[in-house]
Structures are given as C-alpha cells and as structure tokens.
Amino acid sequence: MERDVNLRLIYIILVLLLALVGTSVFYQMRYNSLKSDYESSFNYMNETIKNLTLNQEDLYSNISDLNVSTNRENALASRLDMKNRELENISTELASVQQKLFECQNNYDVLSANSTFMNQLLAKHAGAIGSMQDLINTLKTDVLNNASNSNILHDIENLQTQLNTLNTN
C-alpha cells in the first residue's frame, strides 16, 4: 500500500504538474493575445492622437482665420456705418442745396420776367424820350427863330401830351 500511496501521490503530482503546465501554457497564450491586442490598441490610440493633434492644429488655424475674418467684418461694418452716416449727411445737404436751387430758380424766373417787362418799358420810354427830344429841339428852334407864340404853345402842348402818355404807361 505504501507503494500505492506513493504512486498515487506521483499521479496526483503529475496531474498537478500537467495542470500547472496547461495553465501556464493557457495563460502564456492568453498573455500573448492580450499583449498583442494591447499593442494594437496602443498603436491605434497613438495614430488617433496623432490625427487628433493634426485636426486640432487645423481647428486652431481655422479659429485664427475665423477671428481674422470676424475682425475684418467688424472693421468693414464700422466703415459701412460711417459711410452710411456720411451718405445721410450728404443727402441732407443735397436736399438743402436743391431747395436753395429751386428758390434761386424761382427768383431767377421772377427777375427774368421783371427784366423782360422793364426792358420793354425802357424801350418804349426810350422811343418816347427820342420823340420828346425831337419836340424839344423843334421848340428850341422855334424859340431861337422867334416863332410865334402859337407855334411855341403848340410845341409845348405836343411835349405835354407826350409826357402824359409816358406817365400813364
């Protein structure tokens, strides 16, 4: 029996050794598989981080471009507001100048009509003055020639008639 016990002990030890070897091989394979998965995941994570870094750089570049564009847009909006205010001021001034031009045009039309009327009246009066000058010259000649009083009176009456005609116009 003792021999049986030792043999059984050896079988148990062998089974335990076999189980230990099997477990070691199983865990070694499992470890290699996990290590391979870990390295693959680690490499994938490194690639992802590299891509993320590149995308982040692009994002920062785009944000910078966007900020520049926003600043330019704000500057242009400010200039547009300033130009709109200038346009409003100029439009107001233009309306004022157009109103003054309209008033001046009306004044010019009135003065032009008055000038035409006055020129006609002046021409009429110039003609009357010319005929009165002729009558005065006739009167002068008659006085110098010692004409009769009736001739002189006639000349004076003609002159008076001409003056009355001139005064009525």
ChimeraX attribute file (.defattr): number of C-alpha atoms within 10 A of each C-alpha:
attribute: neighborCount
match mode: 1-to-1
recipient: residues
	/A:1	6
	/A:2	7
	/A:3	8
	/A:4	9
	/A:5	10
	/A:6	11
	/A:7	12
	/A:8	12
	/A:9	12
	/A:10	13
	/A:11	12
	/A:12	12
	/A:13	13
	/A:14	12
	/A:15	12
	/A:16	12
	/A:17	13
	/A:18	12
	/A:19	12
	/A:20	13
	/A:21	12
	/A:22	12
	/A:23	12
	/A:24	13
	/A:25	12
	/A:26	12
	/A:27	13
	/A:28	12
	/A:29	12
	/A:30	12
	/A:31	13
	/A:32	12
	/A:33	12
	/A:34	13
	/A:35	12
	/A:36	12
	/A:37	12
	/A:38	12
	/A:39	12
	/A:40	12
	/A:41	12
	/A:42	12
	/A:43	12
	/A:44	12
	/A:45	12
	/A:46	12
	/A:47	12
	/A:48	12
	/A:49	13
	/A:50	12
	/A:51	12
	/A:52	13
	/A:53	12
	/A:54	12
	/A:55	12
	/A:56	13
	/A:57	12
	/A:58	12
	/A:59	13
	/A:60	12
	/A:61	12
	/A:62	12
	/A:63	12
	/A:64	12
	/A:65	12
	/A:66	12
	/A:67	12
	/A:68	12
	/A:69	12
	/A:70	12
	/A:71	12
	/A:72	12
	/A:73	12
	/A:74	12
	/A:75	12
	/A:76	12
	/A:77	12
	/A:78	12
	/A:79	12
	/A:80	12
	/A:81	12
	/A:82	12
	/A:83	12
	/A:84	12
	/A:85	12
	/A:86	12
	/A:87	12
	/A:88	12
	/A:89	12
	/A:90	12
	/A:91	12
	/A:92	12
	/A:93	12
	/A:94	12
	/A:95	12
	/A:96	12
	/A:97	12
	/A:98	12
	/A:99	12
	/A:100	12
	/A:101	12
	/A:102	12
	/A:103	12
	/A:104	12
	/A:105	12
	/A:106	12
	/A:107	12
	/A:108	13
	/A:109	12
	/A:110	12
	/A:111	12
	/A:112	12
	/A:113	12
	/A:114	12
	/A:115	14
	/A:116	12
	/A:117	12
	/A:118	12
	/A:119	12
	/A:120	12
	/A:121	14
	/A:122	14
	/A:123	12
	/A:124	14
	/A:125	16
	/A:126	12
	/A:127	12
	/A:128	16
	/A:129	16
	/A:130	12
	/A:131	14
	/A:132	18
	/A:133	13
	/A:134	13
	/A:135	18
	/A:136	16
	/A:137	13
	/A:138	16
	/A:139	21
	/A:140	15
	/A:141	13
	/A:142	16
	/A:143	14
	/A:144	9
	/A:145	9
	/A:146	11
	/A:147	13
	/A:148	11
	/A:149	11
	/A:150	9
	/A:151	15
	/A:152	18
	/A:153	12
	/A:154	13
	/A:155	19
	/A:156	16
	/A:157	13
	/A:158	16
	/A:159	19
	/A:160	13
	/A:161	13
	/A:162	16
	/A:163	14
	/A:164	11
	/A:165	12
	/A:166	14
	/A:167	9
	/A:168	6
	/A:169	8
